[in-house]
Amino acid sequence: MDAQGHVNNAVYVDYLQEARVDFLLGLDVGGGPEVGAHLLDSGVLVTSHQLEYLKPVVFGFEPIEISLWVDQVGGSRFVVGYELRDADGELAARARTALVPYDLATSTMRRLNPDERAVLTAQLAPAEPLRPLPKVRIGNGRAHRSPLRVRWSDLDSYGHANNVKFYDYIQEGRIALLAEAFPWSPDEMWVVVRQDLDYRRPLDFRVEPYEVATSVAEIGGRSFTLTAEIRDPATATTYATASTVIVRPNPLTSEQRAALGAWRVPR
């Protein structure tokens, strides 16, 4: 739960990952080889997430439910779609995850083999796509920079920072910018309604910190959009980019608009 008493936005991605792994482990070819398990063992990388938050989820003793399907299948890429419903059965989130098969032995991406394509195609159930967000823009001169340390516990079974953790990293950078832009009030309600993340390359554990650069892309009446980049401050290597749309129930004040404007990326 976050400071506002709801399931934190980054935790949704963890729920989706657990459902996706269970889904892939159940894929086979009619009682033959367990194709999904082999896919996970040999390597499958998340290249992007699109996540639309439709309503807050609060703590309860009844489980939430995630429905998922294969949304697209290509030669070396497939997309998983999701609908997350709360304990009352109400739609709380929609999402898409793009994945590519990966050869861990050679550290290279590969094409789907015929068995993988067959089982994934059998699960195809295309649904309404999510609205694309504008291309990520980072204003280097106006980006808020916060250090990022990959924790040992952040690593997944492939030895890299797990894709879910990137949402934590982006969140920490976002909170640092907002805390610097204007004083935090417990009465303020900020709701993340959309958050997309594109993964450029794996993020490894190291002692030296990485960096989250966060900028303001758009300012609306009750909403604003932040863009962020996870990168190496020494080499400017980019590991991931993200866009986050935030809404509040009341219009932004002139003071808040001015504070956000200080970090705004020029068009």
Protein Blocks (a to p, Z undefined) as FASTA:
>chain_A
ZZkopacfklmmmmmmmmmmmmmmmgceehiacfklmmmmnopcdfbdcdddfbdcdddf
bdcddddddfbdcfkbccdddddddfkopafbdcddddddddfklopacdddfklmmmmm
mmgccdddddddddddddfklcccddddddfklpcfkopacfklmmmmmmmmmmmmmmmm
pccdfkbccddfbdcdddfbdcdddfbdcddddddfbdcfkbccdddddddfklopafbd
cddddddfbdcdfklmmmmmmmpccZZ
